[in-house]
């Protein structure tokens, strides 16, 4: 009875990960008890219970396993002389699993080996103490019942044909437990742990045991987007707009764009993505939200940079014309003269008004430079008149500077009595000569 308890307990103490025999977990050991029942009318013997029944088998292919089995038993008073018979068997076995059930695994088996029936008082020694060993063929069926991940209970029955002398045809029933061992398969996906790249997660054989949650043909362990079907080129991530940029990195996932624009389109090619461009169909500037700057005079110089926004010019002159016509028209007009009293450099009211007009135009055209020319009548010496004309020109220059025109843009020159307008022999002529003017050949220089 101690043997009956010992062997199953010994097997139950073995730890590890066990599953049904497969190519990855090929080995199985089992231990249990056997019941033998002689099928011979000449022998009066009932069924006898004995231990142990041991086996070792290895999976081969396609559900087939090969193994060996040893059994020991004692048949009480089975012989005609009333003596006990000691029973031993040792066989080679071919087993075929029917199906691959998770909890119940039926199987068929057949084998060839030896059976021994000998009287219990034999003095012979060894595993088969008598010489009455009979060659035996047998076949049967069994069922395995999974107890846990480590163990399976096995129940089988077989008919054993042993027709030689001192042997009997008999039935043998075996009940026990088995332990399968090998590489192990912790996640039960049919891929052994040693070959399973994802041993803790059930997966697919074609992906070395890893799952493909989104079914895009890219295993989760290599899929940057395991729950969204995508392409291999984008590491398993989707690209809804087909622009080659994964949706997760695409600022415009539903509108095809470029990598430079983070996946967004730029319809007008101005470097501002349509989503940020207030003028998506008209090229503009990023600083102006993708819109072109206003250019009222259409000279190609934006109003913000155009010093003459209402008059066409060119970029070299900051949007102003090379020769400001308004300034030329004023200078060349008959009213562009300032007249002085005899021996005076004082600017009169009419002259103040002209200075004001001229100053405004010079401010409008900041690249223009002028020369103020002073004149005198023939009263007095020519030397005195030269000095007086220079002072008159300088007075107008000072007035323009005081009105806000840069000094560097205004030069002055005196001509004395050398360029009269009127006849110095008359009072009217001399009055016309006492003047400052902007000679019609005034030099307007552009910086």
Helices and strands as residue ranges (DSSP letters): H 2-12, E 27-38, E 48-61, E 64-75, E 85-98, E 104-119, E 133-146, E 151-161, E 170-181, G 205-207, G 220-222, G 232-234, G 247-249, G 259-261, G 274-276, G 286-288, G 315-317, H 325-331, E 337-339, H 349-364, E 368-374, H 382-402, G 407-409, E 410-414, H 427-433, E 435-437, E 445-446
